[in-house]
Amino acid sequence: MMLPEKFQFQKEFEIGSYQVHPSGYISFCSLADLLQEIAWKHADSEDFGRKLLDEKQMWLLSRFEIQVSQFPSWGDKVQLFTGGRGAARAFAFREFMVWNEQEEVVARAMSSWLLVHTETKRILKPELVLPPQLFDPSKAPIWQPEKLLALGPTLDTRELVVQYSDLDVYHHVNNTSYIRWVENLLAEKGVFPSNISINYLAECKEGQTVSLTLSGEGSARFVEGTVDHKSVFLAKMEV
């Protein structure tokens, strides 16, 4: 199969009952889980994924933007596509696209990643490990996830404690757990956004107390998570 739009990897998924809201449509968190999964599948297939741990290197997701035009529902089969989209400064970019069974685009996403030494935490050049045929370091995409700044008055606050189920294999909060926190907070307000931008700013670990602050200006809503007054993530949604 010739992949569309110069994507480099493809995988089919069926939306399960455990991935949907009471509405029957996939949750934002579950969609992000699928995007994260295909990213790792692609990276592992080309030996620049989990294999890097042997060399004391790891990928950190820095920024993520997801735009959904139609949420798939329970039982739907979807085609996910992903591919490298070049690099700029220390960031390596990865794009995603989701098709429904009619081969219509129902979601798109762009992400930026940092290659980090696991012990020194030093940021490394992505071209050290990325195959040039997949990630051209001389090219950067027009669409790049933005650096966010929270705007508007505070609308709500609450606290949560990081649980074991929030963690990834690195014992840090999983990228998609932050999205679940945001999604749950907005759902309490009756808000179900079709897009999200998120900046991952610092590590967050089991047992830490995260303070969530919801703010807004116009149609934009922001959720910031802090630990001991240090920002660990910031998300933006249009509602």
HUWO-V960689 format. One record per backbone hydrogen bond with DSSP energy under -1.0 kcal/mol. NH is the residue of the N-H (numbers start at 0). CO is the residue of the C=O. Records with the same first field share a line. If there is no record, write none. Layout:
NH=CO ; CO
//
This chain:
6=3
7=81
8=81
10=79
12=77
14=75
18=15
20=24
23=20
25=71
26=18
30=26
31=27
32=28
33=29
34=30
35=31
36=32
37=33
38=34
39=35
40=36
41=37
42=38
43=39
44=40
46=43
47=42
51=48
52=49
53=50
54=51
55=52
56=51
57=115
59=113
61=111
62=111
63=197
64=109
65=195
66=107
67=193
68=105
69=105
73=23
74=14
75=72
77=12
78=98
79=10
80=96
81=8
82=94
84=92
86=138
87=90
90=87
91=112
92=85
93=110
94=82
95=108
96=80
97=106
98=78
99=103
102=99
105=97
106=97
107=66
108=95
109=64
110=93
111=62
112=91
113=59
115=57
116=121
117=55
120=116
123=114
127=124
128=125
129=125
133=130
134=130
138=135
154=213
155=213
157=211
159=209
161=207
165=162
166=163
167=171
170=167
172=203
173=165
176=173
177=173
179=175
180=176
181=177
182=178
183=179
184=180
185=181
186=182
187=183
188=185
189=186
190=185
195=65
196=235
197=63
198=233
199=61
200=231
201=231
206=161
207=204
209=159
210=225
211=157
212=223
213=155
214=221
215=152
216=219
219=216
220=236
221=214
222=234
223=212
224=232
225=210
226=229
229=226
231=224
232=224
233=198
234=222
235=196
236=220
238=218
//
